């Protein structure tokens, strides 16, 4: 079985303006996803807003420079993730396709294989 990182992106302003009913609908979608995916979900979490991020970059004297905020400023931001275990990419796509963000106009999902080291 292979492992896949499913990255959930969305428009930060859209998410901030999402009302309680829409948030409840999205949460219910994630609960259905988790119930359907079962043991294929190894982990997953919603992330705090990008403004809470801390970024590290190479600084002077080979020491990292620490800055507040995301590594990149963009309209679509990483809002959450799942780590899935699936037989192949097609199986991972089938599972990730159940996420409510796939159908929303202001968000999307990226699937990336995880490189296993022995």
N, C-alpha and C positions, 0 to 999 in steps of 0.2 A: 504494500500500500504506500502511496505517495502522500506527502503533506503539502498543503496549499495555504497560502496566506490570502485571505479575502479582505481587501481594503475597501471600506465604505466611505465614499466622498460625497460632499454636498455643499451647497451654497450656505455659508455661515449666516448671512442675513435672513435667508428664507427660514433656516432652522430657528433662529432667534425669534422670528415672528410667527412661528407655528403655534396654533392654539391648542388648548388641552384636548379637544376631541381628536384632532389630527395626530397629536403625540400618542394618544391612547391607541389609535388605529395602527400607527407604526409599531408601537410596542407589542400589540397583539400579533402583528405580522412577524416580529422577531420570535415571539413565543411559538407560533406555528412552525416557523423555520426550525427552531431548536427541537421541537417535538418530532418533526419529520426527519431531520438529519440525525437525531439520536446520538449514538456513540461516535459518529463521524466528526462531531464538534469537539475538538480537543480543548479549546479555550476561546474566549471572546469577551470583548468589553467595549462599552461606549467610552470615548475619550472626552476629557474636559475641553473647553473651547481653546482655540489656538493661542489666544492671549495669555494662557497659563503656561505655555511651553517655555522651555529653556533650551537654547541652542549653543552648541560648541563648534568653534572653528579654529583652525590653526592660527596661533598668535605669535608674538615675538618670542624669541628664545625657545622655540618649540613647545611652548606652553599654550594650552587652549585658551581662547578668549570666550568668555561666557556672556551671552546676551539673552535678554528677555524676548519672548515671542517665537514664532515659528521660524524654521530654517528658510522657508520661502514664503513670500506674500503672494497669495493668489485668491481668486474668487471662490474656487472649490477647495475645500479643506478636508483633511482626513478627520473623520468623526468617530470611527470605530473600526473594529476588525474581528475576524474569526480565524482561527487556525483549524483547518479541516483535514481529515484523513480520508482519502478516496482512492478508488482503484485506478483512476486515470483522470486526465483533464476533463474529459466529457462528463464523468461523474461529478467532478467538482463544479463544472458549469451548471449541471442540472440542479445541484443543491443551491448554489449561489443565486441562481435564477429565481428562487423562491423568496429572496429578500425584498422587502417592500421598496427599498431605495432603487431597485432596478426599474420599477414602473413609474417613479416620480420624475417630473420634468427638471427638477433642480438638483438631482443627485445621480450617482452611478456607482458601480462596483467594479473593482479590478481584482483579478485573480493572478497570483504569482506563485510558481512552484518554489518550495523551500529546498535548498540544497542540503542534502544530508551528508554529514562528515562521519567517517568511520573512526 
